[in-house]
Amino acid sequence: MVTFPSTEIRAVVFDLDNTLLRSTIGARCGLQEAAKLISSQLKKKGLIYSESNLFRRLQWIDQEMLGRKFLYNRDVWWKTLLKELGVGTRFPWIHQATLRYWDAYAANGPPFQDAEWTLRALRRLGLRIGLVSDSDGTPGMKRKRIRLVRFHRLFEAMVVAGEDTSRVKPGRENFRLIAKRLHVEPRSCVYVADNPRTDITGAKAVGMISIIVKRRHNGGGNPSYRIPRLSALPSLLRSMQQDRK
């Protein structure tokens, strides 16, 4: 049996990547671009590694860094690869690979089709809109990417976890801070995300209602609600508000 919240919902806070943006596409393109640059630079040293081979290795590193270690600094990813190859890690172009990665990521990670429509529908309901997203590992990069999103001005406040705070998600301080910046209590907030592992614990710990949007391979966890797509969110929130009256 679903228990509806006893507190009025005043704000909706979103995760960014894979919730509002199709970031799996961008990430793949970013890894391909990094593999291309690394292959080219190693070739200049007489070290021959194909782009496809490096790309496959980087996919494994991606899974390890994001899935288990929560290590977002891409400079570290490339150094990890180079260490595994046994070619050393002291190359002047390491950070250039990171910048190329993020350029490709941003250019190839468009919003989901219903993302902007959903945010505007929530604004029409009188709800405040916020964003909590983890650092990209390069200071300032996440905010740069956010500014490239065509509807970024719809966010009234944002928190870059790990830059505005001492820890990335699921650190609960990130969720407390976004509520403060939106001038609402955490229990009056809904947090909408895609990753049950990193997104639910911190939000629920401060009293937020948690909602997971169905994406590929994101079952599990214990969110308050699940929705099949972003556009289902406004009607769910209307139902929640009506049932508390």
C-alpha positions in Angstrom: 0.0 0.0 0.0 1.4 3.4 -1.0 1.7 6.0 1.8 1.4 9.5 0.5 3.4 12.3 2.1 1.8 14.3 4.9 3.8 17.4 4.0 3.1 19.7 1.0 5.5 19.2 -1.8 7.1 22.6 -2.7 10.2 21.6 -4.7 11.4 19.0 -7.2 15.2 18.3 -7.3 16.7 16.5 -10.3 19.9 14.5 -11.0 21.4 15.5 -14.4 23.2 12.7 -16.2 21.0 9.8 -17.4 18.0 11.4 -15.7 17.6 14.6 -17.8 20.4 14.0 -20.3 21.1 10.9 -22.5 24.5 10.7 -20.9 25.3 7.1 -21.9 25.6 8.3 -25.5 27.9 11.2 -24.5 30.0 9.0 -22.3 30.6 6.5 -25.1 31.6 9.3 -27.5 33.9 10.8 -24.8 35.7 7.5 -24.3 36.1 7.1 -28.0 37.6 10.5 -28.3 40.0 9.8 -25.4 41.0 6.5 -26.9 41.7 8.3 -30.2 44.0 10.9 -28.6 45.8 8.4 -26.4 46.5 6.1 -29.3 47.8 9.0 -31.4 50.1 10.3 -28.6 51.5 6.8 -27.8 52.2 6.2 -31.5 54.5 9.2 -31.5 56.5 7.4 -28.9 56.6 4.3 -31.0 54.0 2.5 -28.9 51.2 1.0 -31.0 47.8 0.5 -29.4 44.7 0.6 -31.6 41.8 2.9 -30.7 39.4 0.0 -30.5 41.7 -1.8 -28.0 42.1 1.3 -25.8 38.4 2.0 -26.0 37.5 -1.4 -24.7 40.0 -1.0 -21.8 38.6 2.4 -21.0 35.0 0.9 -20.8 36.2 -1.4 -18.1 37.9 1.5 -16.2 34.7 3.5 -16.6 32.7 0.8 -14.9 35.2 0.4 -12.1 35.6 4.1 -11.4 31.9 5.0 -11.5 30.4 1.8 -10.3 32.7 1.0 -7.3 35.2 3.7 -6.5 33.1 6.9 -7.2 36.3 8.4 -8.8 35.2 11.1 -11.3 38.6 12.7 -12.2 39.1 11.6 -15.8 42.8 12.4 -15.6 43.0 9.5 -13.1 41.2 7.2 -15.6 43.7 7.8 -18.3 46.6 7.4 -15.9 45.1 4.1 -14.7 45.0 2.9 -18.4 48.6 3.9 -19.0 49.7 2.2 -15.8 48.0 -1.0 -16.9 49.8 -0.7 -20.3 53.1 -0.3 -18.5 54.1 2.8 -20.4 54.3 5.3 -17.5 51.9 8.0 -16.5 53.9 11.3 -16.9 52.6 12.7 -20.2 51.8 16.4 -20.8 48.7 15.6 -22.8 46.8 13.8 -20.0 44.5 16.7 -19.2 44.0 17.4 -22.9 42.4 14.0 -23.1 40.1 14.9 -20.3 39.0 18.1 -22.0 38.5 16.3 -25.3 36.4 13.7 -23.5 34.1 16.3 -21.9 33.7 18.2 -25.2 32.5 15.0 -26.9 30.4 14.1 -23.9 28.6 17.4 -23.9 28.1 17.5 -27.7 26.6 14.0 -27.8 24.5 13.8 -24.6 21.2 15.5 -25.6 18.2 15.9 -23.2 15.6 13.2 -23.1 12.7 14.3 -25.3 10.4 14.9 -22.3 12.9 16.6 -20.0 12.2 20.2 -20.8 8.4 19.6 -21.1 8.4 18.0 -17.6 10.3 20.9 -16.0 8.0 23.4 -17.5 4.9 21.5 -16.4 6.3 21.4 -12.8 6.8 25.1 -12.9 3.2 25.6 -14.0 2.2 23.6 -10.9 4.0 26.2 -8.8 6.9 24.0 -7.8 10.5 25.1 -7.4 13.1 23.3 -9.5 16.6 22.4 -8.3 19.5 20.2 -9.4 22.0 18.0 -7.5 24.7 16.5 -9.7 28.1 15.0 -8.9 31.3 16.8 -9.8 32.8 15.8 -13.1 36.2 15.6 -11.4 37.5 18.7 -13.2 36.6 21.8 -11.1 34.0 23.9 -13.0 33.3 21.3 -15.7 29.9 20.3 -14.4 28.7 23.9 -14.3 30.0 24.4 -17.8 28.0 21.4 -19.0 24.9 22.6 -17.2 25.1 26.0 -18.9 25.1 24.1 -22.3 21.7 22.6 -21.5 19.1 24.7 -23.3 16.7 24.8 -20.4 19.3 25.3 -17.6 17.6 28.6 -16.6 14.7 26.6 -15.3 16.8 25.5 -12.3 16.3 28.0 -9.5 19.2 26.5 -7.5 21.9 23.8 -8.0 24.5 21.9 -6.0 27.6 20.3 -7.6 28.3 17.5 -5.1 32.0 17.3 -4.3 32.6 20.9 -5.2 29.9 22.8 -3.3 30.3 20.2 -0.6 33.0 17.9 0.7 31.5 14.7 -0.7 29.8 13.4 -3.8 26.4 11.7 -3.6 25.1 9.9 -1.7 26.5 12.4 1.0 23.4 13.8 2.7 24.9 17.3 2.9 24.2 17.7 -0.8 20.5 17.2 -0.3 20.4 19.5 2.8 22.2 22.2 0.8 19.9 22.2 -2.2 16.8 22.4 0.1 18.4 25.4 1.8 19.1 27.1 -1.5 15.5 26.5 -2.6 14.3 27.9 0.8 12.3 24.8 1.6 12.5 21.9 4.1 14.0 18.7 2.8 10.8 16.8 3.6 9.0 19.2 1.2 11.2 18.1 -1.7 11.0 15.3 -4.2 14.3 14.0 -5.6 14.2 12.5 -9.1 17.1 10.4 -10.4 18.1 7.3 -12.3 20.6 5.5 -10.0 19.1 3.7 -7.0 22.6 3.1 -5.6 23.9 6.6 -5.4 20.8 8.8 -5.5 18.4 7.3 -3.1 20.2 6.9 0.2 21.2 10.5 0.7 17.9 11.9 -0.3 15.9 9.6 1.9 18.3 10.2 4.8 17.3 13.8 5.0 13.6 13.1 4.5 13.1 13.7 0.8 10.7 11.7 -1.3 12.7 9.7 -3.8 11.6 8.9 -7.3 13.5 6.7 -9.8 13.0 7.1 -13.6 13.1 3.8 -15.4 16.3 3.6 -17.5 18.3 0.6 -18.7 19.7 -1.6 -15.9 18.6 0.6 -13.0 16.4 -1.7 -11.0 16.8 -2.4 -7.3 17.2 0.1 -4.5 14.3 1.3 -2.4 12.9 4.5 -3.8 9.6 5.9 -2.7 8.2 5.7 -6.2 9.2 4.6 -9.7 8.0 6.2 -12.9 8.4 4.8 -16.5 9.4 8.2 -17.9 9.9 11.8 -16.9 6.6 13.0 -18.4 4.8 10.8 -15.8 6.1 13.0 -13.0 3.6 15.9 -13.0 0.5 13.6 -12.8 2.2 11.6 -10.0 2.8 14.7 -8.0 -0.7 16.0 -8.5 -2.1 12.7 -7.2 0.2 12.9 -4.2 -1.0 16.4 -3.4 -4.6 15.5 -3.9 -4.4 12.4 -1.7 -2.9 14.4 1.3 -5.9 16.7 1.3 
